[in-house]
Amino acid sequence: MRTAKARFSTFCRFQRSLCTTNSSSPNGLLSPSIPPKPITPRTTQRTFSSTPSLFDWLAPRRGHNQKNRKGRPRVRTGGSTKGTTVVWGDYGLRMRDHDRRISAKQLQIGADAIRKRLRGERYRLYTRVCANIGVYTSGNEVRMGKGKGSFDYWAARVAVSRILFELKGDLHEQVVRDAFRLAGNKLPGLYEFVRKGDPPVMGITKVEAGTTLEEMQRPRLKLPMDVTAGRIPATTPP
């Protein structure tokens, strides 16, 4: 009967025979009995497009490792107009009334409404927001205190005049308007239809002809006291 040491030495010789290279092959690959695994190139995909990707725009990749505060949407006060114009597509859907927090389920319903209206068309849908804020709630009739609550759903903080969706493709403008109208009816708030090349928005003011970015970033002009007092209406008749 073979001992354990003999069995181990036989196993080691078998492993060495698998790792030896084939001297007859010109490229020095492994033996033909064990073909090498094919190398598949990794393609870079953009997470904000409608193409299948490894990331989900309705939930962060890291998960909820810490509880997020309610917070407020980050409104740029330094004169920036980032996120208010159409970048990737030809048409866009922009919020115009007030900043708010939109849940991932509502964003998914809005995107599904656009896809359902454009079924059969050749287009590409871009999403400009990501639901990466966790919302935590407590149950009904729960006393105050004792923690923030348990995780409920993911949401996105959307500032005013922010682009949510963009469309690109061989589509008629009226068809795109109807698709965005259906999506705006599903989402909370008021939205407007924008095209590529429309002027950006600073806060709620459009930077267009007659209103320049330098004028809006300029500090407020202080008028003399007599001019300011002349604008105040009199409380008693003269």
C-alpha positions as a printed NumPy array, in Angstrom:
array([[  0.   ,   0.   ,   0.   ],
       [  1.363,   3.442,  -1.027],
       [  2.172,   5.837,   1.721],
       [  0.98 ,   9.421,   1.952],
       [  4.447,  10.712,   1.026],
       [  4.454,   8.696,  -2.2  ],
       [  0.972,   9.931,  -3.134],
       [  2.056,  13.538,  -2.499],
       [  5.144,  13.188,  -4.69 ],
       [  3.009,  11.718,  -7.491],
       [  0.62 ,  14.65 ,  -7.228],
       [  3.512,  17.149,  -7.425],
       [  4.89 ,  15.482, -10.574],
       [  1.438,  15.656, -12.14 ],
       [  1.174,  19.366, -11.383],
       [  4.642,  20.047, -12.832],
       [  3.708,  18.188, -16.   ],
       [  0.702,  20.466, -16.453],
       [  2.782,  23.616, -16.062],
       [  5.514,  22.641, -18.535],
       [  5.521,  24.423, -21.869],
       [  5.379,  22.742, -25.201],
       [  8.852,  22.988, -26.753],
       [  7.524,  22.179, -30.218],
       [  5.159,  25.161, -30.285],
       [  6.785,  28.307, -31.727],
       [  5.072,  30.757, -29.405],
       [  5.826,  28.903, -26.203],
       [  2.218,  28.503, -25.088],
       [  0.969,  25.765, -22.81 ],
       [  0.449,  22.213, -23.948],
       [ -2.343,  21.688, -26.495],
       [ -4.16 ,  19.512, -23.955],
       [ -4.834,  22.648, -21.862],
       [ -5.731,  25.523, -24.22 ],
       [ -5.222,  29.035, -22.806],
       [ -8.243,  31.078, -21.832],
       [ -9.265,  33.705, -24.389],
       [ -8.667,  37.299, -23.379],
       [-11.766,  39.426, -23.819],
       [-11.134,  43.176, -24.129],
       [-12.93 ,  45.38 , -21.634],
       [-15.057,  48.094, -23.18 ],
       [-15.486,  51.447, -21.512],
       [-19.181,  52.302, -21.116],
       [-20.648,  55.568, -19.898],
       [-22.89 ,  55.196, -16.86 ],
       [-25.144,  58.081, -17.878],
       [-26.235,  56.526, -21.192],
       [-28.948,  54.023, -21.974],
       [-26.483,  51.311, -23.019],
       [-26.225,  48.264, -20.722],
       [-23.508,  48.946, -18.168],
       [-22.068,  47.46 , -15.017],
       [-23.455,  50.293, -12.893],
       [-27.019,  51.191, -11.982],
       [-28.041,  54.849, -12.061],
       [-30.906,  54.147,  -9.656],
       [-28.67 ,  52.949,  -6.803],
       [-25.052,  53.641,  -5.826],
       [-22.488,  50.914,  -6.191],
       [-21.124,  51.22 ,  -2.67 ],
       [-24.512,  50.664,  -0.977],
       [-25.58 ,  52.466,   2.193],
       [-22.667,  52.204,   4.593],
       [-23.682,  55.328,   6.471],
       [-26.973,  57.124,   6.886],
       [-27.369,  60.237,   4.769],
       [-28.938,  63.382,   6.167],
       [-31.954,  64.889,   4.484],
       [-29.967,  67.88 ,   3.238],
       [-30.863,  70.182,   0.374],
       [-30.089,  70.106,  -3.348],
       [-26.743,  71.686,  -4.089],
       [-27.572,  74.953,  -5.858],
       [-24.514,  76.64 ,  -7.33 ],
       [-24.353,  80.229,  -6.067],
       [-21.022,  81.245,  -7.604],
       [-22.402,  81.918, -11.053],
       [-22.06 ,  78.385, -12.454],
       [-24.524,  77.134, -15.07 ],
       [-23.369,  73.518, -15.015],
       [-26.068,  70.927, -15.654],
       [-28.597,  73.358, -17.168],
       [-27.908,  72.762, -20.861],
       [-28.197,  69.805, -23.227],
       [-24.788,  68.164, -23.679],
       [-25.099,  64.659, -25.107],
       [-28.427,  64.626, -26.94 ],
       [-30.531,  66.901, -29.121],
       [-33.425,  67.528, -26.705],
       [-33.736,  67.611, -22.931],
       [-36.17 ,  67.771, -20.018],
       [-35.353,  70.473, -17.45 ],
       [-36.884,  71.229, -14.064],
       [-38.099,  74.802, -13.782],
       [-40.139,  75.346, -10.607],
       [-38.255,  74.321,  -7.445],
       [-35.544,  71.986,  -6.208],
       [-36.722,  68.74 ,  -4.671],
       [-35.813,  65.168,  -3.859],
       [-36.977,  62.594,  -6.411],
       [-37.035,  58.917,  -5.562],
       [-35.457,  56.251,  -7.746],
       [-38.862,  54.692,  -8.385],
       [-40.205,  57.973,  -9.754],
       [-37.173,  58.375, -12.014],
       [-37.628,  54.841, -13.303],
       [-41.312,  55.498, -14.028],
       [-40.396,  58.642, -15.965],
       [-37.777,  56.805, -18.03 ],
       [-40.217,  53.971, -18.735],
       [-42.818,  56.487, -19.937],
       [-40.318,  57.865, -22.467],
       [-39.336,  54.399, -23.687],
       [-42.952,  53.332, -24.018],
       [-43.827,  56.39 , -26.11 ],
       [-40.785,  55.916, -28.366],
       [-41.217,  52.188, -28.833],
       [-40.025,  51.152, -32.266],
       [-37.992,  54.322, -32.837],
       [-34.226,  54.587, -33.096],
       [-32.992,  56.798, -30.28 ],
       [-30.68 ,  56.982, -27.305],
       [-31.755,  58.072, -23.835],
       [-29.291,  59.769, -21.489],
       [-29.86 ,  60.225, -17.751],
       [-28.195,  63.219, -16.111],
       [-29.056,  62.445, -12.477],
       [-28.219,  59.542, -10.172],
       [-30.181,  58.273,  -7.18 ],
       [-27.36 ,  58.115,  -4.629],
       [-29.036,  59.527,  -1.491],
       [-30.511,  57.105,   0.995],
       [-33.847,  57.904,   2.634],
       [-34.467,  56.465,   6.091],
       [-37.86 ,  56.351,   7.767],
       [-39.419,  55.054,  10.943],
       [-42.667,  53.171,  11.194],
       [-46.051,  54.666,  11.938],
       [-46.902,  55.596,  15.538],
       [-43.277,  55.436,  16.642],
       [-42.108,  57.668,  19.469],
       [-39.523,  60.35 ,  18.84 ],
       [-35.86 ,  59.533,  19.271],
       [-34.068,  56.176,  19.259],
       [-32.243,  56.644,  15.974],
       [-32.885,  57.856,  12.466],
       [-34.794,  54.809,  11.275],
       [-34.183,  52.04 ,   8.783],
       [-33.386,  52.318,   5.076],
       [-36.419,  52.868,   2.854],
       [-35.392,  53.841,  -0.71 ],
       [-32.833,  55.676,  -2.847],
       [-33.426,  59.22 ,  -4.063],
       [-31.73 ,  61.994,  -6.038],
       [-31.395,  65.649,  -5.079],
       [-32.355,  67.632,  -8.152],
       [-31.664,  71.365,  -8.151],
       [-33.777,  73.907,  -9.995],
       [-33.079,  74.239, -13.754],
       [-31.312,  70.866, -13.827],
       [-31.494,  68.569, -16.872],
       [-32.902,  65.127, -16.035],
       [-33.161,  63.327, -19.378],
       [-31.73 ,  63.828, -22.85 ],
       [-32.697,  62.23 , -26.15 ],
       [-30.721,  61.778, -29.323],
       [-31.853,  60.154, -32.536],
       [-33.735,  60.518, -35.794],
       [-36.947,  61.717, -34.134],
       [-39.44 ,  64.456, -34.878],
       [-39.52 ,  67.264, -32.35 ],
       [-43.245,  66.867, -31.661],
       [-42.753,  63.19 , -30.85 ],
       [-39.981,  64.042, -28.387],
       [-42.135,  66.779, -26.851],
       [-44.958,  64.289, -26.303],
       [-42.579,  61.761, -24.713],
       [-41.162,  64.376, -22.327],
       [-44.689,  65.573, -21.536],
       [-45.654,  62.065, -20.431],
       [-42.498,  61.78 , -18.329],
       [-43.105,  65.198, -16.728],
       [-46.628,  64.147, -15.76 ],
       [-45.207,  61.123, -13.944],
       [-42.523,  63.107, -12.097],
       [-43.119,  65.592,  -9.282],
       [-42.728,  69.265, -10.171],
       [-42.911,  71.349, -13.344],
       [-40.619,  70.77 , -16.319],
       [-39.8  ,  72.415, -19.615],
       [-38.62 ,  71.226, -23.006],
       [-35.178,  72.423, -24.137],
       [-33.116,  71.949, -27.289],
       [-29.404,  71.68 , -27.837],
       [-27.977,  75.18 , -28.03 ],
       [-30.546,  76.858, -25.768],
       [-29.085,  79.403, -23.331],
       [-27.988,  78.166, -19.888],
       [-29.771,  79.095, -16.689],
       [-28.277,  80.656, -13.577],
       [-30.698,  79.954, -10.757],
       [-34.004,  80.715, -12.481],
       [-32.709,  83.388, -14.891],
       [-31.816,  82.423, -18.448],
       [-28.514,  83.808, -19.666],
       [-29.637,  84.948, -23.104],
       [-29.629,  88.094, -25.24 ],
       [-29.711,  91.161, -23.007],
       [-28.578,  89.256, -19.899],
       [-24.922,  88.32 , -19.742],
       [-23.084,  86.169, -17.246],
       [-20.825,  89.048, -16.208],
       [-23.773,  91.267, -15.34 ],
       [-25.329,  88.573, -13.115],
       [-22.036,  87.934, -11.309],
       [-21.514,  91.643, -10.694],
       [-22.322,  92.763,  -7.109],
       [-25.551,  94.611,  -6.522],
       [-25.361,  98.344,  -7.208],
       [-25.916, 100.525,  -4.143],
       [-28.064, 103.559,  -4.935],
       [-27.919, 106.853,  -3.016],
       [-30.266, 107.364,  -0.119],
       [-32.361, 110.025,  -1.861],
       [-32.973, 107.763,  -4.854],
       [-33.895, 104.847,  -2.611],
       [-36.207, 106.995,  -0.472],
       [-37.909, 108.346,  -3.577],
       [-39.   , 104.84 ,  -4.556],
       [-40.733, 104.19 ,  -1.241],
       [-44.431, 105.033,  -1.54 ],
       [-45.766, 107.615,   0.885],
       [-48.059, 106.381,   3.65 ],
       [-49.978, 109.615,   3.909],
       [-51.188, 111.811,   1.046],
       [-49.191, 115.037,   0.524]])
